[in-house]
Amino acid sequence: RHALLTELEALAGETPGRTVTSVFFGGGTPSLMPPKTAADVIDAIGRKWRTADDLEITLEGNPSTTEIGLFGEFRAAGVNRLSVGVQSFDDASLWFLGRRHSAAEARNAIVAAQRHFPRTSFDMIYGLPAQTTEGWRRELTEALELAGEHLSLYQLTIEPGTPFHRDCVEAADDDTGSKLYELTHELTGAAGLPAYEVSNHAYLGAECRHNLNIWRGGDYAGVGPSAHGRLTTDGVTHAVYRIHDAGRWLEAVAERGHGTAKRTLLAPEGRCQELVMTGLRLAEGIDRGRFRRLAVCELLNAVDSGGLERMIDGGFVALDDDRLTATPAGRLRLNAVLGELLT
């Protein structure tokens, strides 16, 4: 608690006059921290910066009985949005994913979250080995019946260095993955929760404002071990990374008031590429005026002209005077689209 407040103090010195529009307690299991710590952090943010009238304060939580028992205290601490890591309503799938909760506990957590918080979301994962479209249809249908205003639906990917990769686990093949993705968007759209980002679905106006700001290229400050952020001062944007190891982070904060591991200047080319990669994840696409302000260059100068022409002709992106967007077909194969645009 003391270290978090100390690092906040250092950040406040770097960002005078800013307005905080959202707070996100995420990474690991923040719902295991004492609610008093969350209350103190929220209070400190309110004292050190101006805050938006509709300040969004999200907490990530898991469906364990212990954490569910703290939901009321976190609401009293000031949290007004809860995101529950459900992952699946199938016990065998939860076991495969290494989750410690059961499907019944997941359902109970969703109900409890909706009882305590005005805004809620929960996560699901699809594309597991041997998962069928009908099996996912049943799970997603249940999710939509339980959902409030927001759902995060992630397709399983196997990253190098992870236990799944070391154990040679294979996610759904490309053909099955495409069918599952299309089914996901079909069912969520019909239920009134269309995708506003590749993996995130919400009622109009219920999008996660914190993540929207990041995907649109806005500044965000990371506090705590392993946190990272983007901070712009004097027109220059830096990527800021905090020390990964909690013990070393605590020592650094005690010694110098913050636990920064490195601070890297984002070169213009890197900044442009980052804005294209995150912006095209959004259904709204990239606002060309905002891009110009953030990257200090024109969007059309940041992408490969030949690649852009091919992607427009193929029906994978659309361009007008105001914005560049990936079409539904483009978002389905976004990595390939980005490869063409950012050659």
C-alpha positions in Angstrom: 0.0 0.0 0.0 2.7 2.5 1.0 4.7 1.7 -2.1 1.8 2.2 -4.4 1.0 5.6 -2.9 4.7 6.6 -3.1 4.8 5.7 -6.8 1.6 7.6 -7.4 3.2 10.6 -5.8 6.1 10.4 -8.3 3.7 10.2 -11.2 1.8 13.2 -10.0 4.9 15.2 -10.1 5.4 14.2 -13.8 1.8 14.9 -14.9 0.6 18.1 -13.3 -2.8 19.4 -14.5 -3.9 16.2 -16.1 -7.4 14.8 -15.7 -7.9 11.1 -14.8 -10.8 9.5 -16.7 -10.4 5.9 -15.6 -8.6 3.7 -13.0 -8.0 0.0 -13.7 -6.9 -2.5 -11.0 -5.7 -5.3 -13.1 -3.0 -7.9 -13.6 -2.7 -11.0 -11.4 -5.4 -11.1 -8.8 -6.0 -7.5 -7.6 -9.2 -8.6 -5.9 -7.1 -10.4 -3.3 -5.7 -7.1 -2.0 -7.3 -5.5 1.0 -10.3 -3.3 -0.1 -8.7 -0.6 2.1 -5.7 -0.5 -0.2 -8.0 0.2 -3.2 -9.8 2.9 -1.2 -6.6 4.6 -0.3 -5.3 4.5 -3.9 -8.6 5.9 -5.2 -8.5 8.6 -2.6 -4.9 9.5 -3.5 -5.8 9.8 -7.2 -8.6 12.1 -6.4 -6.3 14.4 -4.3 -3.4 14.4 -6.8 -5.3 14.9 -10.1 -8.5 16.3 -11.4 -10.9 13.4 -12.1 -13.8 13.1 -14.5 -17.3 13.4 -13.2 -18.0 9.9 -14.6 -14.7 8.4 -13.4 -14.6 4.7 -14.4 -12.9 2.5 -11.7 -12.5 -1.1 -12.8 -11.3 -4.1 -10.7 -10.5 -7.5 -12.1 -11.7 -10.4 -9.9 -11.8 -14.2 -10.0 -14.9 -16.4 -9.1 -13.5 -17.8 -5.9 -15.6 -17.8 -2.7 -13.0 -15.6 -0.9 -13.0 -13.0 -3.6 -16.8 -12.9 -4.0 -17.0 -12.2 -0.3 -15.1 -9.0 -0.8 -17.2 -7.6 -3.6 -19.3 -5.5 -1.3 -16.2 -4.0 0.4 -14.6 -3.1 -3.0 -17.8 -1.4 -4.0 -17.8 0.6 -0.8 -14.1 1.5 -1.5 -15.2 3.3 -4.7 -14.9 0.6 -7.4 -17.8 1.0 -9.8 -17.0 -1.6 -12.5 -16.0 -5.3 -12.0 -14.6 -7.6 -14.6 -14.8 -11.3 -13.6 -12.3 -13.9 -15.1 -14.9 -16.6 -15.8 -13.1 -18.2 -18.9 -15.6 -21.1 -19.3 -18.9 -22.6 -18.0 -17.5 -26.1 -18.6 -15.6 -27.8 -15.7 -13.4 -29.8 -18.0 -12.4 -26.7 -19.9 -11.7 -24.8 -16.7 -9.4 -27.7 -15.5 -7.6 -27.6 -18.9 -7.1 -23.9 -18.6 -5.6 -24.3 -15.1 -8.4 -22.4 -13.4 -9.2 -23.2 -9.8 -12.9 -22.3 -9.8 -15.8 -24.4 -11.0 -18.5 -23.5 -13.5 -21.0 -23.1 -10.6 -18.7 -20.7 -8.8 -18.4 -18.7 -12.1 -22.1 -18.3 -12.4 -22.4 -17.3 -8.7 -19.7 -14.7 -9.2 -21.5 -13.1 -12.1 -24.7 -12.8 -10.1 -22.9 -11.4 -7.1 -21.0 -8.9 -9.2 -24.2 -7.6 -10.8 -25.7 -7.3 -7.3 -22.9 -5.1 -6.0 -21.7 -3.1 -9.0 -23.5 -0.8 -11.5 -21.2 -2.0 -14.3 -19.9 -5.5 -14.9 -18.1 -7.6 -17.4 -16.8 -11.1 -17.6 -14.2 -13.0 -19.8 -14.6 -16.2 -21.8 -12.1 -18.1 -23.9 -12.9 -20.1 -27.0 -10.9 -22.0 -29.6 -9.8 -24.7 -27.1 -8.5 -28.0 -28.6 -11.4 -30.1 -30.0 -13.9 -27.4 -29.3 -16.8 -27.5 -31.7 -19.0 -24.7 -33.0 -22.0 -26.3 -31.4 -20.2 -26.6 -28.0 -19.2 -23.0 -28.2 -22.7 -22.0 -29.3 -24.1 -23.5 -26.1 -21.5 -21.8 -23.9 -21.9 -18.4 -25.5 -25.6 -18.6 -25.4 -25.4 -19.1 -21.7 -22.9 -16.3 -21.4 -25.3 -13.9 -23.2 -28.2 -14.9 -20.9 -26.0 -14.1 -17.9 -24.2 -11.0 -19.3 -24.8 -7.5 -18.3 -23.5 -4.7 -20.5 -20.1 -6.1 -21.5 -18.4 -9.3 -22.5 -14.7 -10.1 -23.4 -14.4 -13.1 -25.6 -10.9 -14.2 -26.4 -9.7 -16.8 -28.9 -7.1 -19.1 -27.4 -3.6 -18.5 -28.8 -0.5 -20.5 -27.8 2.4 -18.2 -27.1 6.1 -19.4 -27.1 7.5 -19.9 -23.6 4.1 -20.7 -22.1 3.3 -24.0 -20.4 0.8 -24.8 -23.3 3.6 -24.3 -25.8 6.1 -26.4 -23.9 3.4 -29.2 -23.6 2.8 -29.0 -27.4 -0.9 -28.1 -26.9 -2.6 -26.9 -30.1 -5.5 -24.5 -30.2 -8.2 -24.7 -32.8 -7.0 -24.8 -36.4 -7.4 -21.8 -38.6 -10.6 -23.0 -40.2 -12.3 -23.9 -37.0 -11.0 -20.7 -35.4 -12.5 -18.6 -38.2 -15.9 -20.4 -37.8 -15.8 -19.8 -34.0 -15.0 -16.2 -34.5 -17.8 -15.6 -37.0 -20.3 -17.4 -34.7 -19.2 -15.3 -31.8 -19.9 -12.1 -33.7 -23.1 -13.4 -35.1 -24.5 -14.3 -31.7 -23.3 -11.2 -29.8 -24.5 -8.9 -32.5 -28.0 -10.5 -32.4 -28.0 -10.1 -28.6 -27.3 -6.3 -28.9 -23.6 -6.6 -27.8 -21.7 -6.0 -31.0 -17.9 -6.1 -31.1 -16.4 -2.6 -30.5 -13.0 -4.3 -30.6 -11.7 -7.6 -31.9 -12.4 -9.4 -28.6 -14.7 -7.0 -26.7 -18.5 -6.7 -27.0 -20.8 -4.2 -25.3 -24.1 -2.3 -25.4 -23.7 1.1 -27.0 -22.1 3.4 -24.4 -21.0 0.5 -22.1 -17.6 0.1 -23.6 -14.6 -0.1 -21.2 -13.4 3.5 -21.3 -10.0 2.6 -19.9 -9.2 0.2 -22.7 -10.7 2.4 -25.3 -8.3 5.1 -24.4 -5.4 2.8 -24.8 -6.5 1.4 -28.1 -7.1 5.0 -29.3 -3.5 5.9 -28.4 -4.1 7.9 -25.3 -1.7 8.3 -22.3 -2.0 5.9 -19.4 0.2 5.5 -16.3 1.2 2.1 -14.9 1.7 1.8 -11.2 3.0 -1.3 -9.4 5.2 -4.3 -10.3 5.1 -5.3 -13.9 3.0 -2.3 -14.8 3.6 -0.3 -18.0 2.3 2.9 -19.5 2.6 5.6 -22.1 3.3 9.1 -21.0 3.5 12.1 -23.3 5.3 15.3 -22.2 6.3 18.2 -24.4 4.9 16.4 -27.4 7.1 13.3 -26.9 5.8 9.9 -25.9 7.7 7.5 -23.7 7.0 3.8 -22.9 7.4 3.3 -19.2 8.0 -0.1 -17.7 8.0 -0.9 -14.0 10.2 -3.6 -12.4 8.7 -7.1 -12.9 9.8 -8.7 -9.6 7.7 -7.5 -6.7 10.5 -7.6 -4.2 12.9 -5.6 -6.3 10.1 -3.2 -7.2 9.5 -2.5 -3.5 13.2 -2.0 -2.9 13.4 0.5 -5.8 10.3 2.5 -4.6 11.8 2.7 -1.1 15.2 3.9 -2.5 14.1 6.4 -5.2 10.3 6.8 -5.0 9.4 4.7 -8.0 10.0 1.3 -9.5 10.8 2.2 -13.1 12.8 -0.5 -14.9 13.2 1.5 -18.1 11.8 4.4 -19.9 12.0 4.4 -23.7 11.4 7.2 -26.2 9.0 6.0 -28.8 10.5 7.0 -32.2 8.0 8.5 -34.7 8.0 5.3 -36.8 7.3 3.1 -33.8 4.6 5.4 -32.5 2.9 5.4 -35.9 3.0 1.6 -36.1 1.6 1.3 -32.6 -1.3 3.6 -33.3 -2.2 1.7 -36.5 -2.0 -1.7 -34.7 -4.2 -0.8 -31.8 -6.5 1.5 -33.8 -7.5 -1.1 -36.4 -8.5 -3.5 -33.6 -11.5 -1.1 -33.0 -14.7 -1.3 -35.0 -14.6 2.5 -35.2 -11.1 2.3 -36.7 -8.5 5.1 -36.7 -9.7 8.7 -36.6 -7.4 10.5 -39.0 -7.5 13.8 -37.1 -6.6 12.1 -33.8 -3.8 10.1 -35.5 -2.4 13.4 -36.9 -2.4 15.0 -33.4 -0.8 12.0 -31.7 1.7 10.9 -34.3 2.4 14.3 -35.8 2.1 12.9 -39.2 -0.6 11.9 -41.7 -2.0 8.4 -41.4 -1.5 7.8 -45.2 2.2 8.5 -44.7 2.4 5.9 -42.0 1.1 2.9 -44.0 2.4 1.3 -47.2 0.5 2.8 -50.1 0.6 -0.4 -52.2 -0.5 -2.5 -49.2 -3.3 -0.1 -48.5 -4.6 -0.2 -52.1 -4.5 -4.0 -52.0 -6.4 -4.2 -48.7 -9.1 -1.7 -49.9 -9.5 -3.7 -53.2 -9.7 -6.9 -51.2 -12.5 -5.6 -49.0 -10.3 -5.8 -45.8 -10.1 -2.1 -45.0 -12.2 1.0 -45.8 -10.8 4.5 -46.1 -12.7 7.9 -46.2 -11.8 11.5 -45.3 -12.3 10.9 -41.6 -11.0 7.4 -40.8 -9.4 4.1 -41.7 -11.3 1.0 -40.5 -10.8 -2.7 -40.8 -13.9 -4.4 -42.2 -15.3 -7.5 -40.5 -13.3 -9.6 -42.9 -10.2 -7.6 -42.2 -10.6 -7.9 -38.4 -10.9 -11.7 -38.8 -7.4 -11.7 -40.4 -6.0 -8.6 -38.8 -2.4 -9.8 -38.4 -2.2 -10.4 -42.2 -3.8 -7.0 -42.9 -1.3 -5.2 -40.6 1.5 -7.1 -42.3 0.4 -5.5 -45.6 0.0 -2.0 -44.2 3.1 -1.9 -42.1 5.6 -3.5 -44.5 
